[in-house]
């Protein structure tokens, strides 16, 4: 999940306004030049990490014949990527818009694995028709949520607020997925670590360096949940590698024959 580039004019205005409350750091007029190098590094880290998440989720989905991203977070992600890719490209287009478009197409591949294999995860509780209707309804709700954020906060802030909140939801739902599946089936440590790094980089970029307390707080909560999930996957991996606990052979005690 990408975020608006800090080089945009809207972000610079917001960043300078937020930094005006801080006494430390460079003067406001020098802020964009001071931050540009750090912004680039953090943006690259986040972009590469989320690309790994998408690629690995698609691979895991087809190999394990299931879906690798929690469904509610996946639907929100699909709606977010397509909405903000469309808005950016319709306004002339930028590198960020084309990146969003590529990731939106990757979301469709993950969404395909959900519709292709996901019913098996719910077949004991719902019918096939209920699964289809509920899934489409959840996607419609996700689109409505993104439009509400856009209408309330505008393109820049709406993208950031919704992205971090659904990121927090995704972090919690990964843990719920682990519990529901009683282990790491259809999940990957690569996804977990890449998702953590992909969220941590913009948390530092937006929340810490740009003095955005809301983003910093939500981002730190994401890290707590992401690290918890990573710990669960590591524990499951150690348990699987150790194998079953060997049972010592029982000795047969022969009784002495009676005379």
C-alpha positions as CSV (number, residue, x, y, z in Angstrom):
1,X,0.0,0.0,0.0
2,X,1.6,3.2,-1.1
3,X,1.1,6.7,0.2
4,X,1.3,10.2,-1.5
5,X,4.8,11.2,-2.2
6,X,6.3,13.7,0.3
7,X,7.6,15.7,-2.6
8,X,4.1,16.8,-3.6
9,X,3.1,20.4,-3.0
10,X,0.2,19.5,-0.7
11,X,2.5,17.4,1.5
12,X,5.1,20.1,1.7
13,X,2.5,22.7,2.9
14,X,1.2,20.2,5.5
15,X,4.7,19.3,6.6
16,X,5.7,22.9,7.0
17,X,2.6,23.7,9.0
18,X,3.2,20.7,11.4
19,X,6.9,21.5,11.8
20,X,6.0,25.1,12.8
21,X,5.1,23.8,16.2
22,X,8.6,22.4,16.8
23,X,11.7,24.4,17.8
24,X,14.3,21.9,16.7
25,X,15.3,21.2,13.1
26,X,16.0,23.3,10.1
27,X,14.0,26.4,9.2
28,X,10.6,25.8,7.6
29,X,11.7,27.2,4.2
30,X,14.6,24.6,4.1
31,X,12.5,21.6,5.1
32,X,11.7,20.1,1.7
33,X,15.5,20.2,0.7
34,X,16.6,18.9,4.1
35,X,14.1,16.0,4.0
36,X,14.3,15.0,0.3
37,X,17.1,12.5,0.7
38,X,15.6,10.8,3.7
39,X,12.2,10.8,2.0
40,X,13.6,9.1,-1.0
41,X,15.2,6.3,1.1
42,X,12.1,5.7,3.2
43,X,9.9,5.8,0.1
44,X,12.0,3.2,-1.6
45,X,12.1,1.0,1.5
46,X,8.3,1.1,1.7
47,X,7.8,0.6,-2.0
48,X,10.1,-2.4,-2.2
49,X,8.7,-3.9,1.0
50,X,5.0,-3.7,-0.2
51,X,6.0,-5.0,-3.6
52,X,7.4,-8.1,-1.8
53,X,4.2,-8.4,0.2
54,X,2.1,-8.5,-3.0
55,X,4.3,-10.9,-4.9
56,X,4.6,-13.3,-2.0
57,X,0.9,-13.1,-1.3
58,X,0.1,-14.1,-4.9
59,X,2.7,-16.9,-4.8
60,X,1.4,-18.3,-1.4
61,X,-2.2,-18.0,-2.6
62,X,-1.6,-20.3,-5.6
63,X,0.8,-22.7,-3.9
64,X,-1.3,-23.2,-0.8
65,X,-4.6,-22.9,-2.7
66,X,-5.9,-20.2,-0.3
67,X,-5.7,-16.5,0.2
68,X,-2.8,-14.9,2.0
69,X,-4.2,-11.4,2.9
70,X,-7.1,-11.1,5.4
71,X,-10.2,-10.5,3.4
72,X,-11.4,-7.3,5.1
73,X,-8.0,-5.7,4.7
74,X,-7.7,-7.0,1.2
75,X,-11.0,-5.4,0.1
76,X,-10.0,-2.0,1.6
77,X,-6.7,-2.3,-0.1
78,X,-8.3,-2.9,-3.5
79,X,-10.6,0.0,-3.1
80,X,-7.7,2.3,-1.9
81,X,-5.3,1.4,-4.7
82,X,-7.8,1.8,-7.5
83,X,-9.3,5.0,-6.1
84,X,-6.1,6.9,-5.6
85,X,-4.4,5.5,-8.8
86,X,-7.4,6.8,-10.8
87,X,-7.4,10.2,-9.1
88,X,-3.7,10.7,-9.7
89,X,-3.7,9.5,-13.3
90,X,-6.8,11.5,-14.2
91,X,-5.1,14.6,-12.9
92,X,-2.2,14.3,-15.3
93,X,-0.4,11.3,-13.8
94,X,2.8,10.9,-11.8
95,X,5.2,8.1,-10.9
96,X,3.2,7.5,-7.7
97,X,0.0,7.1,-9.7
98,X,1.6,4.5,-12.0
99,X,3.0,2.6,-9.0
100,X,-0.5,2.6,-7.5
101,X,-1.9,1.2,-10.7
102,X,0.6,-1.6,-10.8
103,X,-0.2,-2.5,-7.1
104,X,-3.9,-2.3,-7.9
105,X,-3.4,-4.9,-10.6
106,X,-1.5,-7.1,-8.0
107,X,-4.5,-6.7,-5.7
108,X,-6.7,-8.1,-8.3
109,X,-4.5,-11.2,-8.5
110,X,-4.7,-11.6,-4.7
111,X,-8.5,-11.0,-4.9
112,X,-8.7,-13.8,-7.5
113,X,-7.1,-16.3,-5.1
114,X,-9.7,-15.3,-2.5
115,X,-12.6,-15.9,-4.8
116,X,-11.0,-19.1,-6.2
117,X,-9.9,-20.7,-3.0
118,X,-11.5,-18.7,-0.1
119,X,-14.8,-20.6,0.1
120,X,-13.0,-23.6,1.5
121,X,-12.2,-21.5,4.6
122,X,-15.9,-20.7,5.2
123,X,-17.7,-23.7,3.7
124,X,-18.5,-25.1,7.2
125,X,-20.4,-21.9,8.1
126,X,-21.9,-20.4,5.0
127,X,-23.2,-21.5,1.6
128,X,-21.5,-20.7,-1.7
129,X,-24.1,-18.1,-2.6
130,X,-23.8,-16.4,0.8
131,X,-20.0,-16.4,0.4
132,X,-20.2,-14.7,-3.0
133,X,-22.8,-12.1,-1.9
134,X,-21.0,-11.3,1.3
135,X,-17.7,-10.9,-0.5
136,X,-19.1,-8.5,-3.1
137,X,-20.9,-6.6,-0.3
138,X,-17.7,-6.3,1.6
139,X,-15.9,-4.9,-1.4
140,X,-18.8,-2.4,-1.9
141,X,-18.5,-1.3,1.7
142,X,-14.8,-0.9,1.3
143,X,-15.3,1.4,-1.7
144,X,-17.8,3.5,0.3
145,X,-15.4,3.8,3.2
146,X,-12.6,5.1,1.0
147,X,-15.0,7.6,-0.7
148,X,-16.1,8.9,2.8
149,X,-12.4,9.4,3.8
150,X,-11.8,11.2,0.5
151,X,-14.9,13.4,0.9
152,X,-14.2,14.3,4.5
153,X,-10.4,14.8,4.5
154,X,-9.5,15.5,0.8
155,X,-7.1,13.5,-1.4
156,X,-3.9,14.0,0.6
157,X,-5.1,13.6,4.1
158,X,-7.8,11.1,3.2
159,X,-5.2,8.8,1.6
160,X,-2.9,9.0,4.6
161,X,-5.5,8.5,7.3
162,X,-7.3,5.7,5.5
163,X,-4.1,3.9,4.6
164,X,-2.7,3.9,8.2
165,X,-6.0,2.9,9.7
166,X,-6.6,0.0,7.4
167,X,-2.9,-0.9,7.9
168,X,-3.7,-1.3,11.6
169,X,-6.7,-3.4,10.8
170,X,-4.6,-5.6,8.5
171,X,-2.0,-6.1,11.3
172,X,-4.7,-7.3,13.8
173,X,-6.4,-9.5,11.2
174,X,-3.1,-11.3,10.4
175,X,-3.0,-12.4,14.0
176,X,-6.7,-13.4,13.8
177,X,-5.9,-15.4,10.7
178,X,-3.1,-17.2,12.5
179,X,-5.5,-18.1,15.3
180,X,-8.3,-19.1,13.0
181,X,-6.2,-21.4,11.0
182,X,-4.4,-22.7,14.1
183,X,-1.0,-22.1,12.6
184,X,0.9,-20.7,9.7
185,X,-1.0,-22.4,6.9
186,X,-1.4,-20.0,3.9
187,X,0.9,-17.5,5.6
188,X,4.5,-16.4,5.2
189,X,7.2,-14.9,7.3
190,X,8.3,-13.0,4.2
191,X,4.9,-11.3,4.1
192,X,5.0,-10.5,7.8
193,X,8.4,-8.9,7.8
194,X,7.9,-7.0,4.6
195,X,4.6,-5.7,5.8
196,X,6.2,-4.5,9.0
197,X,9.0,-2.7,7.2
198,X,6.7,-1.3,4.6
199,X,4.6,0.3,7.3
200,X,7.5,1.3,9.6
201,X,9.2,3.4,6.9
202,X,6.2,5.7,6.2
203,X,5.6,5.8,10.0
204,X,9.0,7.4,10.4
205,X,8.6,9.5,7.3
206,X,5.2,10.9,8.0
207,X,4.8,10.5,11.8
208,X,8.2,11.3,13.2
209,X,10.1,13.4,10.7
210,X,7.0,15.4,9.6
211,X,5.5,15.8,13.1
212,X,2.2,14.0,12.4
213,X,1.2,12.5,15.9
214,X,-1.8,10.6,14.6
215,X,0.3,8.8,12.0
216,X,3.0,8.1,14.5
217,X,0.7,6.6,17.0
218,X,-1.2,4.4,14.5
219,X,2.1,3.4,12.9
220,X,3.6,2.4,16.3
221,X,0.5,0.3,17.1
222,X,1.0,-1.4,13.7
223,X,4.5,-2.3,14.7
224,X,3.5,-3.8,18.0
225,X,0.9,-6.0,16.2
226,X,3.3,-6.8,13.3
227,X,6.1,-7.9,15.6
228,X,3.6,-10.0,17.6
229,X,2.6,-11.7,14.4
230,X,6.2,-12.3,13.4
231,X,6.8,-13.9,16.8
232,X,3.8,-16.2,16.3
233,X,5.1,-17.3,12.9
234,X,8.6,-17.9,14.2
235,X,7.2,-19.9,17.1
236,X,5.2,-22.0,14.6
237,X,8.3,-22.5,12.4
238,X,10.3,-23.7,15.4
239,X,7.6,-26.1,16.4
240,X,7.3,-27.5,12.8
241,X,11.1,-27.9,12.5
242,X,11.4,-29.7,15.8
243,X,8.8,-32.3,14.7
244,X,6.8,-34.4,17.1
245,X,8.4,-35.2,20.5
246,X,9.8,-38.7,20.3
247,X,8.2,-41.1,22.7
248,X,10.7,-43.4,24.5
249,X,10.2,-47.1,23.9
250,X,8.5,-48.9,26.7
251,X,10.4,-51.8,28.3
252,X,8.7,-55.1,28.8
253,X,9.4,-56.4,32.2
254,X,9.4,-60.2,32.3
255,X,8.1,-61.7,35.4
256,X,10.0,-64.7,36.8
257,X,8.3,-68.0,36.3
258,X,6.8,-69.6,39.2
259,X,8.1,-73.0,40.3
